[in-house]
Amino acid sequence: MNILIDVLPVALRAMVPITLAAVGEIFTERAGVVNIGLEGIMTLSAFIAGVGSWATRDPWLGVLAGLATGAVLGLVHGFISVCLRGNQVVSGVGINLLGMGAVGFGAWALWGAKSPMLDHSFWVPGISLWGVNFSPFVIMTPVVVAFTWLVLHKTALGLRVRAVGEAPVAADVVGIHVNRLRLWATVYGGALGGLAGAFLSLDWLHTISPTLPAGRGFIALANVVFSKLNPFLALVGGFLFGYFDALAIHLASVAGFGGALPYQFIRTIPYLVTLVVVALAIGRARFPAALGQPYRRE
């Protein structure tokens, strides 16, 4: 029981990248575009955020650099998928490969190491509330979730976004520019993925690596299925997956667990949970009718 309680602070941090990336993908998929390149977006954004913090000596400028990197990658994916009507899955895979290759080369070129640790001065400072040190991202994440839900379900913009995902022909008939809206929805989704990457390097793990997300981008995609494209359920799913991620990290370091079982086996816990949850939820999730289908105006 003590172990289950002790992992809560780490679980809140582990929740952040999965939730942010998932909420961004929910917004993108509501508009009818699939982006499986979240892993690459997080990887490259984490690197650029670290470089930005290192170059400017200001971690918040590094966060902005990471967010902007995610937005640019979202724009690239949107341009290929929406404007050029390319295969959305192939584009996403390309972004994942780009992230791994570019970060591996960039880290060696700048620091001479594949996975350099960032100096304490480059880290995002915590916020002290009631004597407890919180990550500002832990507070920011529910705000982003609520904002995204409000935009999707309580604004005219959100209605248009959902319309171009469900019935792009009908949306076009009433004067909505389908491809433009899909493009900007993809940019927003990429920006949140970039924010998740900046959190990994500047707030939580304090390092840069070609494999830094460690599959969290794919877990975020699973969280989209679990949430049925509802940002608030994505927050719940993010905490669930983050909790088991934190639990696996903790168990691997506890005597009696890490010594009795291989570390690699214990670290599979969050991924096994992901498989089980997705297997149970995938049949109940309803996706937009035009998801993944390029739109060509007749």
The 8 nearest C-alpha neighbors of each residue, nearest first, counted from 0:
[[1, 3, 2, 4, 5, 6, 7, 246],
 [2, 0, 4, 3, 5, 6, 7, 249],
 [1, 3, 5, 0, 4, 6, 249, 246],
 [2, 4, 0, 1, 5, 6, 7, 246],
 [5, 3, 1, 2, 6, 7, 0, 8],
 [6, 4, 2, 7, 3, 1, 8, 9],
 [5, 7, 9, 4, 8, 3, 10, 245],
 [6, 8, 10, 9, 5, 4, 11, 242],
 [9, 7, 11, 10, 6, 12, 5, 4],
 [8, 10, 12, 6, 11, 7, 245, 13],
 [9, 11, 242, 7, 13, 241, 245, 12],
 [12, 10, 14, 8, 9, 13, 7, 137],
 [11, 13, 9, 14, 10, 15, 137, 8],
 [14, 12, 241, 10, 11, 15, 9, 245],
 [13, 15, 241, 238, 237, 11, 12, 17],
 [14, 16, 18, 12, 13, 17, 19, 137],
 [17, 15, 195, 19, 18, 20, 14, 13],
 [18, 16, 219, 237, 20, 15, 14, 19],
 [17, 19, 237, 21, 15, 16, 234, 20],
 [20, 18, 16, 22, 21, 191, 17, 195],
 [19, 21, 192, 23, 17, 18, 22, 191],
 [22, 20, 219, 24, 18, 23, 19, 223],
 [23, 21, 25, 19, 24, 230, 20, 18],
 [188, 24, 22, 20, 26, 191, 21, 25],
 [23, 25, 27, 21, 188, 26, 22, 28],
 [26, 24, 22, 28, 228, 27, 23, 29],
 [25, 27, 29, 23, 24, 28, 188, 184],
 [28, 26, 24, 185, 184, 30, 25, 29],
 [29, 27, 31, 32, 30, 25, 33, 26],
 [28, 30, 26, 161, 164, 31, 27, 25],
 [29, 31, 164, 160, 28, 27, 181, 163],
 [30, 32, 164, 290, 28, 29, 289, 291],
 [33, 31, 28, 291, 27, 290, 30, 34],
 [34, 32, 28, 291, 87, 35, 31, 27],
 [33, 35, 36, 91, 32, 87, 37, 24],
 [34, 36, 91, 37, 33, 88, 92, 220],
 [35, 37, 91, 95, 94, 34, 39, 38],
 [38, 36, 216, 40, 39, 35, 41, 192],
 [37, 39, 216, 41, 36, 40, 95, 42],
 [95, 40, 38, 98, 42, 94, 36, 41],
 [41, 39, 37, 43, 42, 38, 69, 44],
 [40, 42, 196, 44, 38, 39, 193, 43],
 [43, 41, 39, 45, 40, 98, 44, 196],
 [42, 44, 98, 46, 45, 40, 41, 39],
 [45, 43, 65, 193, 47, 196, 41, 46],
 [46, 44, 196, 197, 48, 200, 42, 43],
 [45, 47, 43, 49, 44, 48, 207, 50],
 [48, 46, 50, 44, 49, 65, 45, 51],
 [47, 49, 61, 65, 51, 45, 64, 197],
 [50, 48, 46, 52, 47, 51, 53, 61],
 [51, 49, 47, 53, 48, 52, 54, 46],
 [52, 50, 61, 48, 54, 49, 53, 47],
 [51, 53, 61, 58, 57, 49, 56, 55],
 [52, 54, 50, 56, 51, 55, 49, 121],
 [55, 53, 51, 52, 56, 50, 57, 49],
 [54, 56, 57, 52, 53, 51, 60, 61],
 [57, 55, 52, 53, 54, 121, 58, 120],
 [56, 58, 52, 55, 60, 59, 61, 121],
 [59, 57, 52, 61, 121, 123, 60, 122],
 [60, 58, 62, 61, 57, 63, 123, 52],
 [61, 59, 63, 62, 58, 57, 64, 52],
 [60, 62, 52, 48, 51, 58, 64, 59],
 [63, 61, 59, 65, 197, 60, 64, 48],
 [64, 62, 60, 66, 61, 65, 67, 59],
 [65, 63, 61, 67, 48, 62, 66, 68],
 [64, 66, 48, 44, 68, 62, 197, 193],
 [65, 67, 193, 194, 63, 190, 69, 68],
 [68, 66, 70, 64, 69, 65, 63, 71],
 [69, 67, 65, 71, 70, 66, 44, 64],
 [68, 70, 193, 190, 189, 72, 66, 67],
 [69, 71, 190, 189, 186, 73, 67, 68],
 [72, 70, 74, 68, 73, 69, 67, 75],
 [73, 71, 75, 69, 74, 70, 76, 68],
 [72, 74, 189, 186, 70, 76, 71, 185],
 [73, 75, 71, 77, 186, 72, 76, 78],
 [76, 74, 72, 78, 77, 73, 71, 79],
 [77, 75, 73, 79, 74, 78, 80, 72],
 [76, 78, 74, 182, 80, 81, 75, 79],
 [77, 79, 82, 75, 81, 76, 80, 74],
 [80, 78, 83, 76, 85, 77, 81, 82],
 [81, 79, 85, 84, 77, 87, 78, 83],
 [82, 80, 84, 77, 78, 83, 79, 178],
 [81, 83, 78, 84, 79, 80, 178, 77],
 [82, 84, 79, 85, 81, 80, 78, 77],
 [85, 83, 80, 81, 293, 82, 79, 86],
 [86, 84, 80, 79, 83, 87, 81, 90],
 [85, 87, 89, 88, 80, 90, 84, 79],
 [86, 88, 90, 80, 89, 85, 33, 91],
 [87, 89, 91, 90, 86, 92, 35, 34],
 [90, 88, 92, 91, 86, 87, 93, 85],
 [89, 91, 93, 87, 88, 92, 76, 86],
 [92, 90, 36, 35, 88, 94, 93, 89],
 [91, 93, 95, 89, 94, 90, 36, 88],
 [92, 94, 90, 96, 91, 95, 97, 89],
 [93, 95, 97, 91, 36, 39, 92, 96],
 [39, 96, 94, 92, 36, 98, 93, 97],
 [95, 97, 93, 99, 98, 94, 100, 92],
 [98, 96, 94, 100, 95, 99, 101, 93],
 [97, 99, 39, 43, 95, 101, 96, 42],
 [100, 98, 209, 96, 102, 97, 101, 103],
 [101, 99, 103, 97, 102, 98, 96, 104],
 [100, 102, 104, 98, 103, 99, 97, 105],
 [101, 103, 105, 209, 104, 99, 100, 106],
 [104, 102, 100, 209, 101, 106, 105, 113],
 [105, 103, 101, 107, 102, 106, 108, 100],
 [106, 104, 102, 108, 107, 103, 101, 109],
 [105, 107, 109, 108, 103, 104, 110, 113],
 [108, 106, 111, 112, 104, 105, 110, 109],
 [107, 109, 105, 106, 111, 110, 104, 112],
 [110, 108, 106, 107, 111, 105, 112, 104],
 [111, 109, 112, 107, 106, 108, 115, 113],
 [110, 112, 107, 108, 109, 106, 113, 115],
 [113, 111, 107, 110, 115, 114, 106, 108],
 [112, 114, 107, 106, 103, 115, 208, 111],
 [113, 115, 208, 207, 112, 206, 116, 106],
 [116, 114, 112, 206, 207, 113, 117, 110],
 [117, 115, 206, 205, 118, 114, 207, 204],
 [116, 118, 206, 205, 121, 115, 119, 49],
 [117, 119, 120, 121, 116, 122, 205, 53],
 [118, 120, 121, 122, 117, 205, 123, 116],
 [119, 121, 118, 122, 56, 58, 117, 57],
 [120, 122, 58, 119, 52, 118, 53, 56],
 [123, 121, 201, 119, 120, 202, 58, 124],
 [122, 124, 202, 58, 201, 125, 59, 121],
 [125, 123, 122, 126, 134, 202, 135, 58],
 [124, 126, 134, 133, 132, 135, 127, 123],
 [127, 125, 133, 132, 134, 135, 128, 124],
 [126, 128, 132, 131, 130, 133, 125, 129],
 [129, 127, 131, 130, 126, 132, 133, 125],
 [130, 128, 131, 127, 132, 133, 126, 125],
 [129, 131, 128, 127, 132, 133, 126, 125],
 [132, 130, 128, 127, 129, 133, 126, 125],
 [131, 133, 127, 126, 125, 128, 130, 134],
 [134, 132, 126, 125, 127, 135, 131, 137],
 [133, 135, 125, 136, 137, 126, 132, 138],
 [136, 134, 138, 137, 139, 126, 125, 133],
 [135, 137, 139, 134, 138, 140, 15, 198],
 [138, 136, 134, 135, 139, 140, 15, 12],
 [139, 137, 135, 136, 140, 141, 134, 142],
 [138, 140, 136, 142, 137, 141, 135, 143],
 [139, 141, 143, 142, 137, 138, 136, 144],
 [142, 140, 144, 143, 139, 145, 138, 234],
 [143, 141, 145, 139, 140, 144, 146, 138],
 [142, 144, 146, 140, 141, 145, 147, 139],
 [145, 143, 141, 147, 142, 146, 230, 148],
 [144, 146, 148, 142, 147, 143, 141, 149],
 [147, 145, 143, 149, 144, 148, 142, 150],
 [148, 146, 150, 144, 149, 145, 143, 151],
 [147, 149, 151, 145, 150, 146, 230, 152],
 [150, 148, 153, 146, 152, 147, 151, 145],
 [151, 149, 147, 157, 154, 148, 153, 152],
 [157, 152, 150, 148, 149, 147, 153, 154],
 [151, 153, 149, 150, 157, 148, 154, 158],
 [154, 152, 149, 150, 151, 157, 155, 148],
 [155, 153, 157, 150, 156, 152, 158, 151],
 [154, 156, 158, 157, 159, 153, 150, 151],
 [157, 155, 159, 154, 158, 160, 150, 151],
 [151, 158, 156, 160, 150, 154, 159, 155],
 [157, 159, 155, 161, 156, 160, 162, 154],
 [158, 160, 162, 156, 157, 161, 163, 155],
 [159, 161, 157, 30, 162, 158, 163, 156],
 [162, 160, 164, 158, 29, 159, 163, 30],
 [161, 163, 159, 165, 164, 160, 166, 170],
 [164, 162, 167, 160, 30, 166, 161, 165],
 [165, 163, 31, 30, 161, 162, 289, 287],
 [164, 166, 288, 287, 162, 289, 163, 161],
 [165, 167, 169, 168, 163, 162, 164, 170],
 [168, 166, 163, 170, 169, 171, 164, 177],
 [169, 167, 171, 170, 166, 172, 296, 163],
 [168, 170, 172, 171, 166, 167, 173, 162],
 [171, 169, 167, 175, 168, 173, 172, 163],
 [170, 172, 175, 168, 174, 169, 173, 167],
 [173, 171, 169, 170, 174, 168, 175, 167],
 [172, 174, 170, 171, 175, 169, 168, 176],
 [175, 173, 171, 172, 176, 170, 177, 169],
 [176, 174, 171, 170, 177, 173, 159, 172],
 [177, 175, 179, 178, 171, 180, 174, 170],
 [178, 176, 180, 179, 163, 175, 181, 171],
 [177, 179, 181, 180, 176, 182, 81, 82],
 [180, 178, 182, 181, 177, 176, 183, 81],
 [181, 179, 183, 182, 177, 178, 184, 176],
 [182, 180, 178, 184, 30, 179, 183, 177],
 [181, 183, 77, 179, 185, 180, 184, 178],
 [182, 184, 186, 185, 180, 181, 187, 179],
 [185, 183, 181, 27, 187, 186, 182, 180],
 [186, 184, 27, 188, 182, 183, 73, 187],
 [185, 187, 73, 70, 183, 189, 74, 184],
 [188, 186, 190, 184, 189, 185, 183, 70],
 [23, 187, 189, 185, 24, 191, 186, 190],
 [188, 190, 73, 69, 70, 192, 186, 187],
 [191, 189, 70, 69, 193, 66, 187, 192],
 [192, 190, 194, 193, 23, 188, 189, 19],
 [191, 193, 20, 189, 195, 190, 194, 41],
 [194, 192, 69, 66, 190, 196, 44, 65],
 [193, 195, 66, 191, 197, 192, 196, 65],
 [196, 194, 16, 192, 198, 193, 197, 19],
 [195, 197, 41, 45, 193, 44, 199, 198],
 [198, 196, 45, 194, 65, 48, 62, 199],
 [197, 199, 202, 195, 196, 201, 200, 194],
 [200, 198, 203, 196, 197, 204, 202, 201],
 [199, 201, 205, 45, 206, 197, 204, 198],
 [202, 200, 122, 205, 198, 123, 197, 199],
 [203, 201, 198, 123, 122, 199, 200, 205],
 [202, 204, 199, 205, 198, 201, 200, 12],
 [203, 205, 199, 200, 206, 202, 201, 198],
 [206, 204, 200, 201, 117, 203, 116, 202],
 [205, 207, 116, 200, 117, 204, 115, 114],
 [208, 206, 114, 115, 46, 200, 211, 116],
 [207, 209, 114, 211, 210, 113, 206, 102],
 [210, 208, 99, 103, 102, 211, 42, 98],
 [211, 209, 208, 213, 212, 99, 42, 214],
 [210, 212, 208, 213, 209, 42, 207, 199],
 [213, 211, 215, 214, 210, 42, 38, 41],
 [214, 212, 211, 210, 215, 216, 38, 217],
 [213, 215, 217, 216, 212, 218, 38, 210],
 [214, 216, 218, 212, 217, 213, 219, 17],
 [217, 215, 38, 37, 219, 214, 218, 220],
 [216, 218, 220, 219, 215, 214, 221, 38],
 [217, 219, 215, 221, 220, 216, 222, 214],
 [218, 220, 21, 222, 17, 216, 217, 221],
 [221, 219, 217, 223, 222, 218, 21, 216],
 [222, 220, 218, 224, 219, 223, 277, 225],
 [221, 223, 219, 225, 220, 224, 236, 226],
 [224, 222, 220, 226, 221, 225, 21, 228],
 [225, 223, 221, 227, 222, 226, 281, 284],
 [224, 226, 222, 223, 280, 227, 277, 221],
 [225, 227, 232, 233, 223, 228, 229, 224],
 [226, 228, 284, 224, 229, 225, 223, 285],
 [229, 227, 226, 25, 223, 230, 224, 29],
 [228, 230, 226, 232, 227, 231, 233, 25],
 [231, 229, 233, 232, 22, 144, 148, 228],
 [232, 230, 234, 233, 229, 144, 235, 145],
 [231, 233, 226, 235, 234, 229, 230, 236],
 [234, 232, 230, 236, 226, 231, 235, 237],
 [235, 233, 237, 231, 232, 236, 18, 238],
 [236, 234, 232, 238, 233, 237, 239, 231],
 [235, 237, 233, 239, 238, 234, 222, 232],
 [238, 236, 18, 14, 234, 240, 17, 235],
 [237, 239, 14, 241, 235, 236, 240, 242],
 [240, 238, 236, 242, 237, 241, 235, 243],
 [239, 241, 237, 243, 242, 238, 269, 236],
 [242, 240, 14, 13, 238, 244, 10, 239],
 [241, 243, 10, 245, 239, 244, 240, 238],
 [242, 244, 246, 269, 240, 245, 241, 247],
 [243, 245, 241, 269, 247, 242, 246, 240],
 [244, 246, 248, 242, 10, 243, 247, 9],
 [247, 245, 243, 249, 244, 248, 6, 250],
 [246, 248, 250, 244, 266, 249, 245, 265],
 [249, 247, 245, 251, 246, 250, 244, 266],
 [248, 250, 246, 247, 252, 251, 245, 253],
 [251, 249, 253, 247, 252, 248, 256, 246],
 [250, 252, 257, 248, 249, 262, 253, 256],
 [251, 253, 250, 249, 257, 254, 248, 256],
 [254, 252, 250, 256, 251, 257, 255, 249],
 [255, 253, 256, 257, 258, 252, 259, 251],
 [254, 256, 258, 259, 257, 253, 260, 250],
 [257, 255, 259, 258, 254, 253, 250, 260],
 [256, 258, 251, 252, 260, 259, 253, 262],
 [259, 257, 256, 255, 260, 254, 261, 253],
 [260, 258, 256, 255, 257, 261, 254, 262],
 [259, 261, 257, 258, 256, 262, 264, 265],
 [260, 262, 264, 263, 257, 265, 259, 258],
 [263, 261, 265, 264, 251, 257, 266, 260],
 [262, 264, 266, 261, 265, 267, 260, 251],
 [263, 265, 261, 267, 262, 266, 260, 268],
 [266, 264, 262, 267, 263, 247, 268, 251],
 [265, 267, 263, 247, 268, 264, 262, 248],
 [266, 268, 270, 265, 264, 269, 271, 263],
 [267, 269, 271, 266, 270, 265, 247, 272],
 [270, 268, 244, 272, 243, 271, 267, 240],
 [269, 271, 273, 267, 272, 268, 274, 218],
 [272, 270, 274, 268, 273, 269, 267, 275],
 [271, 273, 269, 275, 270, 274, 276, 268],
 [272, 274, 270, 276, 271, 275, 277, 269],
 [275, 273, 271, 277, 272, 276, 278, 270],
 [274, 276, 278, 272, 273, 277, 279, 271],
 [275, 277, 279, 273, 278, 274, 280, 272],
 [276, 278, 280, 274, 279, 281, 275, 273],
 [279, 277, 275, 276, 280, 281, 274, 282],
 [280, 278, 276, 277, 281, 275, 282, 283],
 [281, 279, 277, 283, 225, 282, 278, 276],
 [280, 282, 284, 283, 277, 278, 224, 279],
 [281, 283, 280, 284, 279, 278, 285, 277],
 [284, 282, 281, 280, 285, 227, 279, 224],
 [285, 283, 227, 281, 282, 224, 280, 286],
 [286, 284, 227, 283, 287, 228, 282, 281],
 [285, 287, 288, 284, 290, 227, 228, 29],
 [288, 286, 165, 290, 164, 289, 29, 31],
 [287, 289, 165, 290, 286, 164, 166, 31],
 [290, 288, 164, 165, 292, 287, 31, 291],
 [291, 289, 31, 287, 292, 288, 32, 164],
 [290, 292, 32, 33, 31, 289, 293, 87],
 [291, 293, 289, 290, 294, 31, 32, 84],
 [294, 292, 84, 81, 291, 295, 80, 85],
 [295, 293, 292, 296, 178, 167, 81, 84],
 [294, 296, 297, 293, 84, 178, 168, 81],
 [295, 297, 294, 168, 171, 177, 167, 178],
 [296, 295, 168, 294, 171, 172, 167, 169]]
